[in-house]
Amino acid sequence: MTQSNVNEPVIATPDLIRGKQSSPCAGDPGLPRRSAPCKDENMHRLIADVQMGYSLPQDFYVSDAVFAADMEQVISQKWILAGHVSRIPNKGDYFLFKIGGEQIIVIRENADSVRAFFNVCRHRGSTICQAESGNAPRLVCPYHAWTFGLDGRLISARLMPDDFDKAENGLHPCHIRVFHGLIFINMSEGAPDDFDATFGDMGPILDYHGIAGARIAHAGSYPTTANWKLVIENFFECYHCVPSHPEFCSMHDAESIVAVGAGPSSGPADAIQAYAPKIAAWEARAAALGRPVGNIDDAADSSHLRLLMQRMNKDGWAAETQDGTAPSPLMGKRTAPDKGRMHLSFSPFSQIVADDHFVILFQFTPRSALESDVEMIWLVDGRATETEVDIEKMVWGYHATTSQDKIITENNQAGIMSSRYRPGRYSEQEGSVVKFQQWYLNQFGLERVE
């Protein structure tokens, strides 16, 4: 798919769809904050039983009621990566983004604007788009032919009473923002966390990688029969990497896997300290080549638990491939390889892994208490030709790793379903999982003892 040259679309809020000026969000959601207290008494009881430093009690991983609370209090409140703009280059191009029981239509209105709407007709509730993707000059409900414009406004509804107001029956909008070519949605009913205040400091590194001008080279789907928290907990630790991921480990130095394999604070303190001088030396070299250096490691009381971990590749390796050689041209603003790699987390649901030559978007999308969608999108420089990209080489390592993660996470879920499951103690290499759980519990606005 080729990349179109478009301007960054504006954020589309519900008020903007209705023709009103949206008001800015109060406060800086990137700073520590406390969510509105959860009113669910069942969640109060369950959270009171959590012991920090241990895996969560069974209900957090299996209960439909907990998943409903997760959707209301956590998932619907976050900016979540839905895709890349190169997927919808032309006017009317759309795709469906499914999360929980919701379907969001992400559609290009014009060269300057991408919109998002809940896939629900305002007549009697039918879904409007049934295909996973396509092109639609207008959005027409197949049930009674109510017709909506690409801006969500109701254009036509046959034989309605005289007092029917089309202006009050447009599609329900979903908050949307395009940031360096990445499409984010937020399902909050009210004003969402301010996007720029939350993610603006990540702009320079995304710009350096050239993500806005990148194109999709490959996409993979790994639907996982497991709770979304298990999927993310697995991604947030590398304690399992040596026994479970031979391909991944072949692409990384053993020291880096222990110290920072899943983020700046994921490993034991002494391993992190011992590894720090090597990162500092690489940062100096990378900065001299123009790379924005530095890391982000948000606290558990932050709004989105962002993370940015930059470090060098395995010694002598140009890229994260089977033989360490590059599968595609340099990305973005690079004039020379800095032989580094990046792990960026917008939130637990939306991750990026990148080296000099390609970018992988990871989407961890909750669907139900026991189902999660895991999607990976490989991006390459928008100027790279088809013959310059070796897709098989590029996808080898992370396709194998994510296929393995699907199996081990589903096995984890199956064991947790047992009557004999009890929360287990975390290791010193699972620090990021502990922080994720603290962040998760904070989303319910309830006090926790450590």
N, C-alpha and C positions, 0 to 999 in steps of 0.2 A: 504494500500500500504506500503510495507516495504521500509526501507531506505538503499540504497547502500552506501558502504564506498568508497568515491571518493575524490580525491584531488580537490582543488579549481581550476576550469578552468581559463585559461587566458582570457583576454579581446580580443574579435574578432572584429577588426576594418576593414573598407573597404580596407585599404592599406595592412593589413595582409592577407586578402583573395586573393588579387592580387599578393601576394608573396613579398611585400615590407615591410620594417621596418616602423612602424607608428611613427610619431614624437610626443613628449609629448605636451600637451596643455600648452599654456602660461598662467601664472598667477595662482592664487588660487581662483577658483570659489566659494569656501565657504565664501569668504570675500565679502563685499559690492561691487556691480558692477552695471553698467548700460548697459542694452541691446542695441543692435543696433536699432537706431530709426526706427519706423514703417513708411513705405512710403504710407500707405493707408490713403488717405485724409478723407474717411468716418470715420475711427477710430480716426483721429485727431479731427474731429467735435464732435463725440460722447464723447470722453474723456473730451473735454472742458466743456461738460455739466454736468459732474459728480460732485456731492456735497458730500464731505467726511462726514462721520457720518450718511449717508442715504443709503438705498438700491440703486442699480444701475438703471439707466434708462431702459426702456422696451427693447430696441433693444439688449442690452447686453444679455438678456435671451431668445430672440426669433429669432433673425436674422440669416439667413444662411450666410450672408456676414461676420457678426461678428464671427460666428463659424469658417469660413474659415481662418480668421485672427488669431483666437485663435490657430488653428491647426498649422499654419505656424510660429507664433511668440512665442507661449508658449508651447503647448503640445508636438510638435515634438522635442523641444529643451531640454526636461527634461528626466532624468533617471526615468523610471516608472517600478514599480513592475509588473512582468508578471506571476510569480508563484514560486513554490518551487521545488527543484531538485528531491524530492522524487516522483514527478509526472512522471519523465522520467528516471527511474533507468537503463534501458538497452540500448545498442547501437541501434540506429535507432528509439527509442521512440521519439515521437514528439507531440506537441499540437499547435493549432493556437491561437494566441493572436490578437484579433480584436480591433482596436482603430481608431476612425474616419472612414474614408473609406479604411484604410489599414488593411491588414492581414499579420501578422508576423509568419513565421514558426520557432518555437523554438524546436531544435532537438539535441539529444545527438549524437555527432560524435564518441566518445569513452569514456573510463572511466575517462579521464582527461579533456575533452573538451565538452562544450555545445555551439552550434552555433545558429545564428538567421539570417533568410533571408526573404526578401519581397516575398510574395506568388505570384510571377509573372514570368511566363516563358519568357526567353529571345528571343524566336522565335517571337510569335505574341501576347504575353501578357496574355494568358490564366492563370487562377489559376492552380497550380500544385496539392496542397492538398485540397480536398473537405471535408474530414472528419475532425471533430473537434479535434480528437486525433487518434493516432495509432502507428504503427511501420512500417518503410520503410527502407529496406537495401540500396536502392537508391531512389532518388526523380525523378519520371518519370512523365512527363506531359502527361495527358490522351488524349490531342488533336493530337499531331504529334509525340509523343513518344521521344521527346528530353529527355535525361537522365543525371541527375546531381548526383555527389557524395555527401556524407554527409558533405563534406567541401565546397560545393557550386560550385565546378568546373564542367564544361560541359564535360561529358564523351563521349556521343554519339549524333550525329545529322545526320540523313540519307540524302544522295543525295544533299549535299550542294556544292556550287561552290568551285573550287580549291583554290581560294584566301580567303576562309572563315577561320577565326582564332578562334578555340575553346577556346583558352586561354583568348580571349577578350569577351567571352559570358557566363561567369559564372553567377550564381544567384546574384542579388543585395543584398549585405550583410547589416545587421542592427547591429549597435553597441550593444554589449551584455557584461554583467559582472555578475558573480556569486559571491555573498558576503554572507558568513555564510549560505550557502544553499538557499539563496534567489536569484531569477533570475531577473535581471533588463535589460530592453532594452532602447535604445535611438535612435530616428529616425533622428537625425541631419545628414545633408548631409556632413558637415565638421567635424572637430574634436569636440567632445562633451566636456562638462565640465569634468574636471579631477575627476574621481570617488573617488579615495583615499583621495584627498584633500577635497572633499565635505563630504564624509561619514565615513572616517576612524575613527573618534573619537567615532562613535557609535558601533564599533566592540566589546569592552569589555562587554557591556550590552547584545548584541546579543549572545556572547559566553557564558555568564553566564546563559542565558535562554536555551542554547543548541539547538539553532534553526537549525544549520547545520546538526545535527544528529536527528532531529525530523522527525515525519512521519505525513502524512495527515490522520486525523481521520474522518473528515466530511467536506463537501463543500456545500455552499448554494448560489443560484443566485436570485437576486432581481432587475430585469430590471425595470428601472424607467423612466417614460415618463416625463422627465424634463431636463432642461439645466444643464450641469455639474457644473456650478457655484452655482446653487441652492442646488444641492446635497452636495457640499462641505461646503457651508455656513451653512447649517443645521447641518452638523457634527461638525463644528467649534464653536457651541454655545450650552449652556445648559439652555438658557432662556426658551426653550420650554419643558424641560425635565419633570417638575412637571405636567403640564397639559396634556402632550402627552405620557409619558413613565412610567406607574406605575411599571412595572417589573424592569426597570433600576433603578428607585428611591428606590425600595425596597432593592437593593443591595448596596446602597451608603448612607453615612451620609448626611443629608441635608446641613450641613455646607460646605462639600467638593463640593457639586453640585454647590452652589452659587459661591464659591471662585475660584475653579480650575476645574470645571466640564468639560471644553473643552480645558484645557491647562493652563500653568503657568500664563498667563496674560489675561485669558478670563473673569474673574469676576471683580466686583468693587474693587477698591484699598483698601478700609478699610476691606473688607472681606478677601482679600488675606493676608493682614498684620496680621489679627487676627488668620488666619489659619497657618501661617508660623511656629510658635513654635511647633505645633503638628507634622508637617512634619520633622522639625529638630530632634525632639526626636525619631521619627521612623527611620530616616536616621542613627542615631547613632547605634540603635539596628541592623538595616539591614546590615550596614557596618561591624559590629562585626561578622556577619554570612558569610561574604565574598561577599556581593552584591556591585557592583560598583554603587555608589550613585551620585546624582547631576542631574540637569536639563539642557535642551537646549531650548532656546526661540529666534530663529533667527529673525533679524530685517526685515522689509519690503523690504529693498534693497539687501537682500541676494539672492543667485541663486535659492535655492529650498525651502525656508521657512520651514526649519526643526524645529522639536519640540520633546522634550523629557520631559515628566512629570511623575515622580515617587512619589508615596505616599502610605499610609497604606490603607488596606481594611477597610470596615465598622467594627466597634468594635465587636470582637468576631467571625468574619467571616474568614474562611480559603480560600474561593474562591468566585468568582462572579457567584453564583448559587442561585436557589430559596430558599434553606434552609441554604446556607452558608457553606455547607460541600464540601469536595473535590471530583471531579468526576473522577480523574485519579491520577497516581503517580506524585511525584515531578519531575520537568523538569530540565534538564541540570546539572549544577555543584552544585546544592543545596544539602546539607546534612541535612538541617532542614528548615522548612518553615519560611520565614521572614514576611509573612502575608502582602505583598505589592502588588501593581499593577502598571503597566506601560502603558502609552500611548506614542508611538513613531511615529513620522511623518517624513518619508523621503522627502515627498513633499505633497502638497494638494491631490495628486492623490493616494498616497501609505501610508497606516497607519498600525500600529500594536497596539493591546490591549492585555495585558498579565497579568496573575497572577502567583502564584507559580506552578500551575498545568496544564495550557494550554495557548496557544497563538492563537490569531485570526489575520489573515491577512485581511485587508480591501483594496479592489481595487475599486477605483472610476474611471471608464474609459469612457471618452466622445465618443459618437458614432455619434451624429448629433446635430443640434441646439436644438432639443427637445427630445433627447434620451440619456440615460446614462446607462451603465452596472454597477451594484453594485454587487460585488462578495465578499463572505467571505469564508476563508479557516481556519478551526480549526486544529491546530497542537498539538500533544502530544509528550511526550518523546519517542524517537525511541525504547527504551527498554520496553515500556509498552505493555503488551499483550492485546488482544481484550477483555478478560474477566475483565481486570483491568480498562477499560474505560467505563464510563456510558455516552454514547453520548447524550441521551435525557436530562440528567441533565446538561451536559456541554453546550448544545446549547440553552437551555431554554431562558435565559435572552436576549442574543443578537439577537437570531432569532426573538423574539417578538419585540424588539426595532427596528430592521432594517425593519421588515414588517410594523411597524407603520411609520417609517421614509419614506418609499416608498409612503404611502398614503398621509402624510402631505406635502411631497415635490411635489407630483403630484397636490395636491390641490393648493399649492402655485403657481405652474406653470400655472394652469388653471386661477387663478385670475389675474396673471400678463398679460395674453393674453387680458384682458378686455381693452376697450377704456378708462375706468376710472382709470386704474392703474396709480399711481404716486409714486415716491420713498418715502419710509417711514423712520422715524428717528429711529436709533438704541438705545437700552437700555444700561445701564452700565454693563450688563452681556453679551454683544455681542462684547467685545473688540477684540477677535480673528477674528471675521468676518471683522471688520474694517481693521485690519492689513492684512488679506488675500486680501481684495480689493485693498489696497495700493500696495501690492506685485504684484497683477495681472496687475494693470495699469503700474507699473514699467517695466513689461516685454515688453512693447511697446516703451520704451526708450523716453517717452515724459514727459516734465515737468508738475507737477501738483501743484496747489495751495491748501493748507490745509484749 
